[in-house]
């Protein structure tokens, strides 16, 4: 898997650039950024920092920048013309916040940091909407989906997800199940399998490596889950994809 291929798949492997950063997984996942142009922009910027002689040794800087990118993507989806997918639509009628958002840094680092900090505009409205309808709002689902994709390779708890939308874990679980017909764990597993299918079809990483990148603790767990949900083992699925029969 080359760096160009990972750019197309919207993630970064720090090992491609000879970096091992403290407190950061070797994979930086940008799939939660829904706008392709923004995803590529963030990818290019993070890679430029990784290649720089002054690259930080801590992964915190990269995690902060990735989180800020997710926040900006969500904001654009909700407030920008056409969800911000075409930057050419940004004009004088676009809210000033859209133009200011990329500059929301201090000393070269994004303001947002840590899993628990969320800007006020992403907190209060989320709680009130879900309470009214008995389901998560589209905005809440987008926030949760983006969070799951961003931390696909890590352990994600129910408390982590509930905190993202300012709900108690029990209220969140009830609303999530009513919205999707699945538990958060089932939904997350589906996202992990989808990511694994893309990686199997696109590259030559080992099955065990792909399972690890997609958040499975062991290769055997990955193979068993993949076979149960897809109907083939990862190796058979890759072969079928390459033969054009997948």
LOBADO-319234 format. One record per residue (C-alpha): residue number from 0; residue in one letter; z, x, y. Coordinates in Angstrom, 2 decimals, decimal comma, always signed. Example, Ala and Ser with C-alpha at 12.3 -4.5 7.8 and 13.67 -1.06 7.14 Angstrom:
! residues 2
<node><pos>0</pos><code>a</code><up>+7,80</up><east>+12,30</east><north>-4,50</north></node>
<node><pos>1</pos><code>s</code><up>+7,14</up><east>+13,67</east><north>-1,06</north></node>
END
This chain:
! residues 246
<node><pos>0</pos><code>x</code><up>+0,00</up><east>+0,00</east><north>+0,00</north></node>
<node><pos>1</pos><code>x</code><up>-1,13</up><east>+1,61</east><north>+3,27</north></node>
<node><pos>2</pos><code>x</code><up>+0,37</up><east>+1,02</east><north>+6,71</north></node>
<node><pos>3</pos><code>x</code><up>-2,81</up><east>-0,84</east><north>+7,74</north></node>
<node><pos>4</pos><code>x</code><up>-2,36</up><east>-3,19</east><north>+4,79</north></node>
<node><pos>5</pos><code>x</code><up>+1,27</up><east>-3,84</east><north>+5,71</north></node>
<node><pos>6</pos><code>x</code><up>+0,16</up><east>-4,61</east><north>+9,28</north></node>
<node><pos>7</pos><code>x</code><up>-2,16</up><east>-7,27</east><north>+7,93</north></node>
<node><pos>8</pos><code>x</code><up>+0,72</up><east>-8,69</east><north>+5,88</north></node>
<node><pos>9</pos><code>x</code><up>+3,05</up><east>-8,51</east><north>+8,92</north></node>
<node><pos>10</pos><code>x</code><up>+5,74</up><east>-6,12</east><north>+7,79</north></node>
<node><pos>11</pos><code>x</code><up>+6,56</up><east>-2,44</east><north>+8,19</north></node>
<node><pos>12</pos><code>x</code><up>+7,72</up><east>+0,02</east><north>+5,54</north></node>
<node><pos>13</pos><code>x</code><up>+9,68</up><east>+2,70</east><north>+7,34</north></node>
<node><pos>14</pos><code>x</code><up>+8,98</up><east>+5,16</east><north>+4,53</north></node>
<node><pos>15</pos><code>x</code><up>+5,34</up><east>+5,25</east><north>+5,63</north></node>
<node><pos>16</pos><code>x</code><up>+6,53</up><east>+7,08</east><north>+8,74</north></node>
<node><pos>17</pos><code>x</code><up>+9,09</up><east>+9,33</east><north>+7,07</north></node>
<node><pos>18</pos><code>x</code><up>+12,05</up><east>+7,41</east><north>+8,49</north></node>
<node><pos>19</pos><code>x</code><up>+15,25</up><east>+6,26</east><north>+6,84</north></node>
<node><pos>20</pos><code>x</code><up>+17,35</up><east>+4,46</east><north>+9,42</north></node>
<node><pos>21</pos><code>x</code><up>+21,07</up><east>+3,79</east><north>+9,22</north></node>
<node><pos>22</pos><code>x</code><up>+21,90</up><east>+0,14</east><north>+8,61</north></node>
<node><pos>23</pos><code>x</code><up>+18,29</up><east>-1,00</east><north>+8,21</north></node>
<node><pos>24</pos><code>x</code><up>+16,35</up><east>-1,99</east><north>+5,11</north></node>
<node><pos>25</pos><code>x</code><up>+13,21</up><east>+0,03</east><north>+4,47</north></node>
<node><pos>26</pos><code>x</code><up>+11,15</up><east>-3,09</east><north>+5,19</north></node>
<node><pos>27</pos><code>x</code><up>+10,95</up><east>-4,66</east><north>+8,66</north></node>
<node><pos>28</pos><code>x</code><up>+9,64</up><east>-8,19</east><north>+8,18</north></node>
<node><pos>29</pos><code>x</code><up>+7,71</up><east>-9,81</east><north>+11,05</north></node>
<node><pos>30</pos><code>x</code><up>+6,35</up><east>-12,83</east><north>+9,18</north></node>
<node><pos>31</pos><code>x</code><up>+8,76</up><east>-15,10</east><north>+11,07</north></node>
<node><pos>32</pos><code>x</code><up>+6,71</up><east>-14,49</east><north>+14,25</north></node>
<node><pos>33</pos><code>x</code><up>+4,16</up><east>-17,28</east><north>+14,05</north></node>
<node><pos>34</pos><code>x</code><up>+1,68</up><east>-16,03</east><north>+16,70</north></node>
<node><pos>35</pos><code>x</code><up>-0,66</up><east>-13,43</east><north>+15,21</north></node>
<node><pos>36</pos><code>x</code><up>-1,25</up><east>-11,62</east><north>+18,50</north></node>
<node><pos>37</pos><code>x</code><up>+2,51</up><east>-11,32</east><north>+19,11</north></node>
<node><pos>38</pos><code>x</code><up>+3,14</up><east>-10,20</east><north>+15,55</north></node>
<node><pos>39</pos><code>x</code><up>+0,56</up><east>-7,42</east><north>+15,90</north></node>
<node><pos>40</pos><code>x</code><up>+1,95</up><east>-6,43</east><north>+19,29</north></node>
<node><pos>41</pos><code>x</code><up>+5,48</up><east>-6,10</east><north>+17,92</north></node>
<node><pos>42</pos><code>x</code><up>+4,20</up><east>-4,24</east><north>+14,85</north></node>
<node><pos>43</pos><code>x</code><up>+2,31</up><east>-1,73</east><north>+17,00</north></node>
<node><pos>44</pos><code>x</code><up>+5,31</up><east>-1,19</east><north>+19,27</north></node>
<node><pos>45</pos><code>x</code><up>+7,79</up><east>-0,67</east><north>+16,44</north></node>
<node><pos>46</pos><code>x</code><up>+5,44</up><east>+1,73</east><north>+14,66</north></node>
<node><pos>47</pos><code>x</code><up>+4,97</up><east>+3,70</east><north>+17,90</north></node>
<node><pos>48</pos><code>x</code><up>+8,75</up><east>+4,07</east><north>+18,11</north></node>
<node><pos>49</pos><code>x</code><up>+8,95</up><east>+5,13</east><north>+14,45</north></node>
<node><pos>50</pos><code>x</code><up>+6,31</up><east>+7,79</east><north>+15,08</north></node>
<node><pos>51</pos><code>x</code><up>+7,98</up><east>+9,05</east><north>+18,22</north></node>
<node><pos>52</pos><code>x</code><up>+9,97</up><east>+12,32</east><north>+18,08</north></node>
<node><pos>53</pos><code>x</code><up>+12,76</up><east>+10,48</east><north>+19,88</north></node>
<node><pos>54</pos><code>x</code><up>+12,94</up><east>+7,69</east><north>+17,29</north></node>
<node><pos>55</pos><code>x</code><up>+16,52</up><east>+6,32</east><north>+17,08</north></node>
<node><pos>56</pos><code>x</code><up>+18,41</up><east>+7,17</east><north>+13,90</north></node>
<node><pos>57</pos><code>x</code><up>+20,08</up><east>+3,77</east><north>+13,76</north></node>
<node><pos>58</pos><code>x</code><up>+18,22</up><east>+0,68</east><north>+12,61</north></node>
<node><pos>59</pos><code>x</code><up>+20,03</up><east>-1,47</east><north>+15,16</north></node>
<node><pos>60</pos><code>x</code><up>+17,41</up><east>-0,90</east><north>+17,84</north></node>
<node><pos>61</pos><code>x</code><up>+14,61</up><east>-2,08</east><north>+15,55</north></node>
<node><pos>62</pos><code>x</code><up>+16,58</up><east>-5,09</east><north>+14,38</north></node>
<node><pos>63</pos><code>x</code><up>+17,30</up><east>-6,08</east><north>+17,97</north></node>
<node><pos>64</pos><code>x</code><up>+13,63</up><east>-5,85</east><north>+18,93</north></node>
<node><pos>65</pos><code>x</code><up>+12,57</up><east>-7,83</east><north>+15,88</north></node>
<node><pos>66</pos><code>x</code><up>+15,12</up><east>-10,56</east><north>+16,64</north></node>
<node><pos>67</pos><code>x</code><up>+13,94</up><east>-10,77</east><north>+20,24</north></node>
<node><pos>68</pos><code>x</code><up>+10,39</up><east>-11,16</east><north>+18,96</north></node>
<node><pos>69</pos><code>x</code><up>+11,51</up><east>-14,07</east><north>+16,77</north></node>
<node><pos>70</pos><code>x</code><up>+13,23</up><east>-15,70</east><north>+19,74</north></node>
<node><pos>71</pos><code>x</code><up>+10,14</up><east>-15,31</east><north>+21,88</north></node>
<node><pos>72</pos><code>x</code><up>+7,92</up><east>-16,71</east><north>+19,13</north></node>
<node><pos>73</pos><code>x</code><up>+10,11</up><east>-19,79</east><north>+18,78</north></node>
<node><pos>74</pos><code>x</code><up>+10,17</up><east>-20,30</east><north>+22,54</north></node>
<node><pos>75</pos><code>x</code><up>+6,36</up><east>-20,06</east><north>+22,74</north></node>
<node><pos>76</pos><code>x</code><up>+5,92</up><east>-22,53</east><north>+19,89</north></node>
<node><pos>77</pos><code>x</code><up>+8,03</up><east>-25,05</east><north>+21,77</north></node>
<node><pos>78</pos><code>x</code><up>+7,04</up><east>-24,47</east><north>+25,38</north></node>
<node><pos>79</pos><code>x</code><up>+3,71</up><east>-22,64</east><north>+25,71</north></node>
<node><pos>80</pos><code>x</code><up>+0,26</up><east>-24,27</east><north>+25,53</north></node>
<node><pos>81</pos><code>x</code><up>-0,96</up><east>-24,59</east><north>+21,93</north></node>
<node><pos>82</pos><code>x</code><up>+2,30</up><east>-23,05</east><north>+20,72</north></node>
<node><pos>83</pos><code>x</code><up>+1,42</up><east>-19,73</east><north>+22,31</north></node>
<node><pos>84</pos><code>x</code><up>-1,11</up><east>-18,88</east><north>+19,61</north></node>
<node><pos>85</pos><code>x</code><up>-3,81</up><east>-18,07</east><north>+22,17</north></node>
<node><pos>86</pos><code>x</code><up>-2,47</up><east>-15,81</east><north>+24,96</north></node>
<node><pos>87</pos><code>x</code><up>-5,53</up><east>-16,63</east><north>+27,04</north></node>
<node><pos>88</pos><code>x</code><up>-3,99</up><east>-20,05</east><north>+27,70</north></node>
<node><pos>89</pos><code>x</code><up>-1,11</up><east>-18,47</east><north>+29,62</north></node>
<node><pos>90</pos><code>x</code><up>-1,74</up><east>-19,24</east><north>+33,27</north></node>
<node><pos>91</pos><code>x</code><up>+0,10</up><east>-20,32</east><north>+36,41</north></node>
<node><pos>92</pos><code>x</code><up>+1,15</up><east>-23,57</east><north>+34,74</north></node>
<node><pos>93</pos><code>x</code><up>+2,97</up><east>-21,78</east><north>+31,95</north></node>
<node><pos>94</pos><code>x</code><up>+6,78</up><east>-21,82</east><north>+32,43</north></node>
<node><pos>95</pos><code>x</code><up>+7,97</up><east>-18,73</east><north>+34,23</north></node>
<node><pos>96</pos><code>x</code><up>+10,33</up><east>-18,05</east><north>+31,33</north></node>
<node><pos>97</pos><code>x</code><up>+7,36</up><east>-17,29</east><north>+29,10</north></node>
<node><pos>98</pos><code>x</code><up>+6,25</up><east>-14,52</east><north>+31,41</north></node>
<node><pos>99</pos><code>x</code><up>+9,75</up><east>-13,14</east><north>+31,91</north></node>
<node><pos>100</pos><code>x</code><up>+10,84</up><east>-13,19</east><north>+28,30</north></node>
<node><pos>101</pos><code>x</code><up>+9,28</up><east>-9,89</east><north>+27,11</north></node>
<node><pos>102</pos><code>x</code><up>+11,05</up><east>-8,08</east><north>+29,96</north></node>
<node><pos>103</pos><code>x</code><up>+14,47</up><east>-9,37</east><north>+28,93</north></node>
<node><pos>104</pos><code>x</code><up>+15,77</up><east>-5,91</east><north>+28,05</north></node>
<node><pos>105</pos><code>x</code><up>+18,49</up><east>-3,67</east><north>+29,26</north></node>
<node><pos>106</pos><code>x</code><up>+18,13</up><east>+0,11</east><north>+29,12</north></node>
<node><pos>107</pos><code>x</code><up>+15,09</up><east>-0,31</east><north>+26,90</north></node>
<node><pos>108</pos><code>x</code><up>+16,86</up><east>-2,53</east><north>+24,38</north></node>
<node><pos>109</pos><code>x</code><up>+16,66</up><east>-6,30</east><north>+23,94</north></node>
<node><pos>110</pos><code>x</code><up>+19,58</up><east>-8,39</east><north>+25,10</north></node>
<node><pos>111</pos><code>x</code><up>+19,89</up><east>-10,22</east><north>+21,83</north></node>
<node><pos>112</pos><code>x</code><up>+21,84</up><east>-8,41</east><north>+19,15</north></node>
<node><pos>113</pos><code>x</code><up>+23,83</up><east>-9,30</east><north>+16,07</north></node>
<node><pos>114</pos><code>x</code><up>+23,37</up><east>-12,23</east><north>+13,77</north></node>
<node><pos>115</pos><code>x</code><up>+25,77</up><east>-14,52</east><north>+15,56</north></node>
<node><pos>116</pos><code>x</code><up>+24,51</up><east>-14,30</east><north>+19,13</north></node>
<node><pos>117</pos><code>x</code><up>+22,05</up><east>-17,02</east><north>+20,15</north></node>
<node><pos>118</pos><code>x</code><up>+20,90</up><east>-17,92</east><north>+23,64</north></node>
<node><pos>119</pos><code>x</code><up>+22,31</up><east>-21,21</east><north>+24,98</north></node>
<node><pos>120</pos><code>x</code><up>+18,94</up><east>-23,00</east><north>+24,95</north></node>
<node><pos>121</pos><code>x</code><up>+18,81</up><east>-22,55</east><north>+21,17</north></node>
<node><pos>122</pos><code>x</code><up>+22,30</up><east>-23,90</east><north>+20,52</north></node>
<node><pos>123</pos><code>x</code><up>+23,25</up><east>-27,16</east><north>+22,18</north></node>
<node><pos>124</pos><code>x</code><up>+19,98</up><east>-29,11</east><north>+21,76</north></node>
<node><pos>125</pos><code>x</code><up>+19,84</up><east>-28,24</east><north>+18,06</north></node>
<node><pos>126</pos><code>x</code><up>+23,16</up><east>-29,84</east><north>+17,29</north></node>
<node><pos>127</pos><code>x</code><up>+22,56</up><east>-33,08</east><north>+19,13</north></node>
<node><pos>128</pos><code>x</code><up>+19,10</up><east>-33,74</east><north>+17,71</north></node>
<node><pos>129</pos><code>x</code><up>+20,12</up><east>-33,39</east><north>+14,08</north></node>
<node><pos>130</pos><code>x</code><up>+23,14</up><east>-35,64</east><north>+14,57</north></node>
<node><pos>131</pos><code>x</code><up>+20,89</up><east>-38,41</east><north>+15,88</north></node>
<node><pos>132</pos><code>x</code><up>+18,39</up><east>-38,58</east><north>+13,05</north></node>
<node><pos>133</pos><code>x</code><up>+20,27</up><east>-37,41</east><north>+9,95</north></node>
<node><pos>134</pos><code>x</code><up>+17,76</up><east>-34,62</east><north>+9,39</north></node>
<node><pos>135</pos><code>x</code><up>+17,06</up><east>-31,21</east><north>+10,86</north></node>
<node><pos>136</pos><code>x</code><up>+14,66</up><east>-31,32</east><north>+13,78</north></node>
<node><pos>137</pos><code>x</code><up>+11,32</up><east>-29,47</east><north>+13,56</north></node>
<node><pos>138</pos><code>x</code><up>+12,79</up><east>-26,91</east><north>+15,93</north></node>
<node><pos>139</pos><code>x</code><up>+15,78</up><east>-26,34</east><north>+13,67</north></node>
<node><pos>140</pos><code>x</code><up>+13,57</up><east>-26,03</east><north>+10,60</north></node>
<node><pos>141</pos><code>x</code><up>+11,41</up><east>-23,49</east><north>+12,42</north></node>
<node><pos>142</pos><code>x</code><up>+14,52</up><east>-21,48</east><north>+13,32</north></node>
<node><pos>143</pos><code>x</code><up>+15,79</up><east>-21,54</east><north>+9,75</north></node>
<node><pos>144</pos><code>x</code><up>+12,41</up><east>-20,70</east><north>+8,24</north></node>
<node><pos>145</pos><code>x</code><up>+11,95</up><east>-17,78</east><north>+10,65</north></node>
<node><pos>146</pos><code>x</code><up>+15,42</up><east>-16,48</east><north>+9,82</north></node>
<node><pos>147</pos><code>x</code><up>+14,79</up><east>-16,68</east><north>+6,08</north></node>
<node><pos>148</pos><code>x</code><up>+11,48</up><east>-14,83</east><north>+6,40</north></node>
<node><pos>149</pos><code>x</code><up>+13,02</up><east>-12,18</east><north>+8,63</north></node>
<node><pos>150</pos><code>x</code><up>+15,81</up><east>-11,45</east><north>+6,12</north></node>
<node><pos>151</pos><code>x</code><up>+13,84</up><east>-12,13</east><north>+2,95</north></node>
<node><pos>152</pos><code>x</code><up>+14,89</up><east>-8,86</east><north>+1,33</north></node>
<node><pos>153</pos><code>x</code><up>+18,58</up><east>-9,37</east><north>+2,11</north></node>
<node><pos>154</pos><code>x</code><up>+21,35</up><east>-11,60</east><north>+0,88</north></node>
<node><pos>155</pos><code>x</code><up>+21,38</up><east>-14,79</east><north>+2,98</north></node>
<node><pos>156</pos><code>x</code><up>+24,43</up><east>-17,01</east><north>+2,80</north></node>
<node><pos>157</pos><code>x</code><up>+24,81</up><east>-20,69</east><north>+3,61</north></node>
<node><pos>158</pos><code>x</code><up>+27,10</up><east>-19,69</east><north>+6,48</north></node>
<node><pos>159</pos><code>x</code><up>+24,38</up><east>-17,44</east><north>+7,93</north></node>
<node><pos>160</pos><code>x</code><up>+21,89</up><east>-20,31</east><north>+7,98</north></node>
<node><pos>161</pos><code>x</code><up>+24,32</up><east>-22,88</east><north>+9,35</north></node>
<node><pos>162</pos><code>x</code><up>+25,30</up><east>-20,51</east><north>+12,14</north></node>
<node><pos>163</pos><code>x</code><up>+21,66</up><east>-20,18</east><north>+13,22</north></node>
<node><pos>164</pos><code>x</code><up>+21,56</up><east>-23,86</east><north>+14,17</north></node>
<node><pos>165</pos><code>x</code><up>+25,21</up><east>-24,22</east><north>+15,26</north></node>
<node><pos>166</pos><code>x</code><up>+26,28</up><east>-26,53</east><north>+12,43</north></node>
<node><pos>167</pos><code>x</code><up>+29,07</up><east>-26,46</east><north>+9,90</north></node>
<node><pos>168</pos><code>x</code><up>+27,94</up><east>-25,29</east><north>+6,48</north></node>
<node><pos>169</pos><code>x</code><up>+28,52</up><east>-28,72</east><north>+4,90</north></node>
<node><pos>170</pos><code>x</code><up>+26,71</up><east>-30,63</east><north>+7,64</north></node>
<node><pos>171</pos><code>x</code><up>+23,86</up><east>-28,14</east><north>+7,52</north></node>
<node><pos>172</pos><code>x</code><up>+23,53</up><east>-28,42</east><north>+3,74</north></node>
<node><pos>173</pos><code>x</code><up>+23,38</up><east>-32,21</east><north>+3,94</north></node>
<node><pos>174</pos><code>x</code><up>+20,78</up><east>-32,22</east><north>+6,71</north></node>
<node><pos>175</pos><code>x</code><up>+18,67</up><east>-29,49</east><north>+5,13</north></node>
<node><pos>176</pos><code>x</code><up>+18,54</up><east>-31,29</east><north>+1,79</north></node>
<node><pos>177</pos><code>x</code><up>+17,64</up><east>-34,58</east><north>+3,51</north></node>
<node><pos>178</pos><code>x</code><up>+14,86</up><east>-32,84</east><north>+5,43</north></node>
<node><pos>179</pos><code>x</code><up>+13,24</up><east>-30,78</east><north>+2,67</north></node>
<node><pos>180</pos><code>x</code><up>+14,34</up><east>-32,40</east><north>-0,57</north></node>
<node><pos>181</pos><code>x</code><up>+15,56</up><east>-28,96</east><north>-1,63</north></node>
<node><pos>182</pos><code>x</code><up>+18,70</up><east>-26,91</east><north>-1,31</north></node>
<node><pos>183</pos><code>x</code><up>+18,51</up><east>-23,89</east><north>+1,02</north></node>
<node><pos>184</pos><code>x</code><up>+18,56</up><east>-21,63</east><north>-2,03</north></node>
<node><pos>185</pos><code>x</code><up>+15,57</up><east>-23,42</east><north>-3,59</north></node>
<node><pos>186</pos><code>x</code><up>+13,65</up><east>-23,28</east><north>-0,31</north></node>
<node><pos>187</pos><code>x</code><up>+14,44</up><east>-19,58</east><north>+0,16</north></node>
<node><pos>188</pos><code>x</code><up>+13,37</up><east>-18,82</east><north>-3,41</north></node>
<node><pos>189</pos><code>x</code><up>+10,05</up><east>-20,53</east><north>-2,71</north></node>
<node><pos>190</pos><code>x</code><up>+9,50</up><east>-18,34</east><north>+0,35</north></node>
<node><pos>191</pos><code>x</code><up>+10,34</up><east>-15,24</east><north>-1,67</north></node>
<node><pos>192</pos><code>x</code><up>+7,89</up><east>-16,19</east><north>-4,41</north></node>
<node><pos>193</pos><code>x</code><up>+5,17</up><east>-16,91</east><north>-1,82</north></node>
<node><pos>194</pos><code>x</code><up>+5,70</up><east>-13,47</east><north>-0,32</north></node>
<node><pos>195</pos><code>x</code><up>+5,62</up><east>-11,89</east><north>-3,78</north></node>
<node><pos>196</pos><code>x</code><up>+2,32</up><east>-13,59</east><north>-4,57</north></node>
<node><pos>197</pos><code>x</code><up>+0,77</up><east>-12,15</east><north>-1,41</north></node>
<node><pos>198</pos><code>x</code><up>+2,03</up><east>-8,66</east><north>-2,21</north></node>
<node><pos>199</pos><code>x</code><up>+0,87</up><east>-8,84</east><north>-5,82</north></node>
<node><pos>200</pos><code>x</code><up>-2,60</up><east>-9,93</east><north>-4,78</north></node>
<node><pos>201</pos><code>x</code><up>-2,98</up><east>-7,45</east><north>-1,93</north></node>
<node><pos>202</pos><code>x</code><up>-1,61</up><east>-4,14</east><north>-3,16</north></node>
<node><pos>203</pos><code>x</code><up>-0,56</up><east>-1,84</east><north>-5,98</north></node>
<node><pos>204</pos><code>x</code><up>+3,21</up><east>-1,79</east><north>-5,52</north></node>
<node><pos>205</pos><code>x</code><up>+5,10</up><east>-2,00</east><north>-8,80</north></node>
<node><pos>206</pos><code>x</code><up>+6,47</up><east>-5,35</east><north>-9,91</north></node>
<node><pos>207</pos><code>x</code><up>+10,03</up><east>-4,08</east><north>-9,55</north></node>
<node><pos>208</pos><code>x</code><up>+9,35</up><east>-2,83</east><north>-6,03</north></node>
<node><pos>209</pos><code>x</code><up>+7,82</up><east>-6,14</east><north>-4,97</north></node>
<node><pos>210</pos><code>x</code><up>+10,76</up><east>-8,02</east><north>-6,41</north></node>
<node><pos>211</pos><code>x</code><up>+13,13</up><east>-5,82</east><north>-4,41</north></node>
<node><pos>212</pos><code>x</code><up>+11,14</up><east>-6,28</east><north>-1,19</north></node>
<node><pos>213</pos><code>x</code><up>+11,25</up><east>-10,04</east><north>-1,68</north></node>
<node><pos>214</pos><code>x</code><up>+15,00</up><east>-10,22</east><north>-2,16</north></node>
<node><pos>215</pos><code>x</code><up>+15,46</up><east>-10,30</east><north>-5,95</north></node>
<node><pos>216</pos><code>x</code><up>+18,38</up><east>-8,24</east><north>-7,18</north></node>
<node><pos>217</pos><code>x</code><up>+16,75</up><east>-7,12</east><north>-10,43</north></node>
<node><pos>218</pos><code>x</code><up>+13,23</up><east>-6,90</east><north>-11,82</north></node>
<node><pos>219</pos><code>x</code><up>+14,15</up><east>-9,16</east><north>-14,73</north></node>
<node><pos>220</pos><code>x</code><up>+15,42</up><east>-11,86</east><north>-12,36</north></node>
<node><pos>221</pos><code>x</code><up>+12,22</up><east>-11,61</east><north>-10,33</north></node>
<node><pos>222</pos><code>x</code><up>+9,98</up><east>-11,85</east><north>-13,41</north></node>
<node><pos>223</pos><code>x</code><up>+11,88</up><east>-14,81</east><north>-14,85</north></node>
<node><pos>224</pos><code>x</code><up>+11,87</up><east>-16,72</east><north>-11,53</north></node>
<node><pos>225</pos><code>x</code><up>+8,21</up><east>-15,96</east><north>-10,87</north></node>
<node><pos>226</pos><code>x</code><up>+7,18</up><east>-17,15</east><north>-14,33</north></node>
<node><pos>227</pos><code>x</code><up>+9,21</up><east>-20,34</east><north>-13,97</north></node>
<node><pos>228</pos><code>x</code><up>+7,72</up><east>-21,27</east><north>-10,60</north></node>
<node><pos>229</pos><code>x</code><up>+4,17</up><east>-19,90</east><north>-10,89</north></node>
<node><pos>230</pos><code>x</code><up>+3,50</up><east>-20,23</east><north>-14,60</north></node>
<node><pos>231</pos><code>x</code><up>+2,58</up><east>-16,57</east><north>-15,09</north></node>
<node><pos>232</pos><code>x</code><up>+4,42</up><east>-13,28</east><north>-15,07</north></node>
<node><pos>233</pos><code>x</code><up>+3,86</up><east>-11,17</east><north>-11,93</north></node>
<node><pos>234</pos><code>x</code><up>+1,65</up><east>-8,76</east><north>-13,91</north></node>
<node><pos>235</pos><code>x</code><up>-0,49</up><east>-11,58</east><north>-15,31</north></node>
<node><pos>236</pos><code>x</code><up>-0,74</up><east>-13,20</east><north>-11,89</north></node>
<node><pos>237</pos><code>x</code><up>-1,97</up><east>-9,95</east><north>-10,33</north></node>
<node><pos>238</pos><code>x</code><up>-4,57</up><east>-9,55</east><north>-13,07</north></node>
<node><pos>239</pos><code>x</code><up>-5,82</up><east>-13,12</east><north>-12,62</north></node>
<node><pos>240</pos><code>x</code><up>-6,07</up><east>-12,64</east><north>-8,87</north></node>
<node><pos>241</pos><code>x</code><up>-8,18</up><east>-9,52</east><north>-9,29</north></node>
<node><pos>242</pos><code>x</code><up>-10,39</up><east>-11,26</east><north>-11,81</north></node>
<node><pos>243</pos><code>x</code><up>-10,89</up><east>-14,11</east><north>-9,34</north></node>
<node><pos>244</pos><code>x</code><up>-9,23</up><east>-16,67</east><north>-11,59</north></node>
<node><pos>245</pos><code>x</code><up>-5,85</up><east>-17,02</east><north>-9,85</north></node>
END
